[in-house]
Amino acid sequence: MATATPEPAGSPGFLLAVAAVAIAVLLVLIIKVRLHAFFALTIVSALTALVAGVPVGDLVETLQTALGGTLGQVALLIGFGAVLGRLVEVSGGAKVLADTLLDRFGERRAPLALSVASLLYGFPIFLDAAFIVMLPIIYSVARRLGGSLLLYALPAAGAFLTMHALVPPHPGPVAASGLLGADVGLVVAVALLVGLPTWYVAGHRLGLVLARRTRSFGVPDLLGSADPDGDLPRPSFGVVLLVLLLPLVLIFANTGASTLAEAGALDGDSFLVEVLTTVGATPIALLLTTVLAMVLLVVVPHRGAVGARLEDLVDGAFAPVASIILITGAGGMFGGVLTATGIGGALADSLDAVGLPVIVAGFVIAVALRVAQGSATVAGTTAAGLLAPAVEADGSLTGVALACVVVATVAGAITFSHVNDSGFWLVGRFLGLDTATTLRTWTVQATAVGFLAFGLVLVLYVVVT
């Protein structure tokens, strides 16, 4: 049973000071002291909870609840995604796809090819799962062409950031649309109108600039090398494409069935809807795809005589990502503590009292919540909930204008990704980056995506109103 949220231990100013000090101490422990991020996050989370008013007797449960909530979301995604990525990499499938992309786009356009592929792949799939599944292709291109891994990874990451932040069916934009009463179709249209130039400038082009200004990073050996034993026939391009597109199709089916059920076109309790929403849930979609990949990429090429090979491949995929799963969970734990202690709420309430225009207030509150507790989805959803009464009271906020408010709010929620964001640790560790480099690259890119999207949607809002 989850621990009840404690009463704030002091004024909003005190709580904000606690958050600032906690983040500063965390950065010092990780960057200067070189304490392992998992231990640093756990220690600082515990101290922050106590200082902010969590009773000593509730401390362990508070930490476990916050940690478990994050691990429940990411452990399955990272686990299945890592196995799928290793299967695609070791079978030679990543090289097949990389070669095809390079043949079509040319080596000079390799970062753009990966960024465009990530933009499309990231439309229905959450950032963390989509990023992990694309990693073997990014690794393979980087190995073939040489140079820094970041030159190929950051443009792809910028595409995933843009889609995850702004465009339904991702959870933040969907939840914000519902809370503010906006038409989801209009939100999609506005998000794409704003998101495409945002992706190209702040995602792709800025990613290239950041990569070239950062010291070179090689490809980490997290997913293994292609066919180390030399006995796996290379799969065809069609087989690799099937493995990569299957989760996309399943998740789209989930989204479509859910949307039609909410609109009344389908019976939400029907067996068909239940099946589609179940198999299309991201963890189940990745599980089914991983099993199919085992069959097509390992069992069939060996004519079923896989012996211990398949077990070794799976074990080899889990071992390198165990630390990433723990660090990602601990990052979510720190963010959960900041939320549970009322720190995030104190910051939002302080900003809500300033009296900014609704579209600006949504962005600023979401930024503050993102900085305070880490989760983009929570930040966007909470900010939209705070805005809802003001939107309801303002009869002029309808149609495209209201969709602009939604997009502005969720744009704020993607900015300033840092040490309390589980995605910060996931991306940084899979790219082999230290904490300081992740702050200089991933954090800067996420912030640029959010601010540019807000600037563009603000211009559109002024035009339509």
Secondary structure, 3 states (H helix, E strand, C coil): CCCCCCCCCCCHHHHHHHHHHHHHHHHHHHHHCCCCHHHHHHHHHHHHHHHCCCCHHHHHHHHHHHHHHHHHHHHHHHHHHHHHHHHHHHCCHHHHHHHHHHHHHCHHHHHHHHHHHHHHHCCCCCHHHHHHHHHHHHHHHHHHHCCCCHHHHHHHHHHHHHHHHHCCCCHHHHHHHHHHCCCHHHHHHHHHHHHHHHHHHHHHHHHHHHHHHCCCCCCCCCCCCCCCCCCCCCCCHHHHHHHHHHHHHHHHHHHHHHHHHHHCCCCCCCHHHHHHHHHCCHHHHHHHHHHHHHHHHHHCCCCCCCCCHHHHHHHHHHHHHHHHHHHHHHHHHHHHHHHHCCHHHHHHHHHHCCCCCHHHHHHHHHHHHHHHHCCHHHHHHHHHHHHHHHHHHCCCCCHHHHHHHHHHHHHHCCCCCCCCCHHHHHHHHHCCCCHHHHHHHHHHHHHHHHHHHHHHHHHHHHHHC
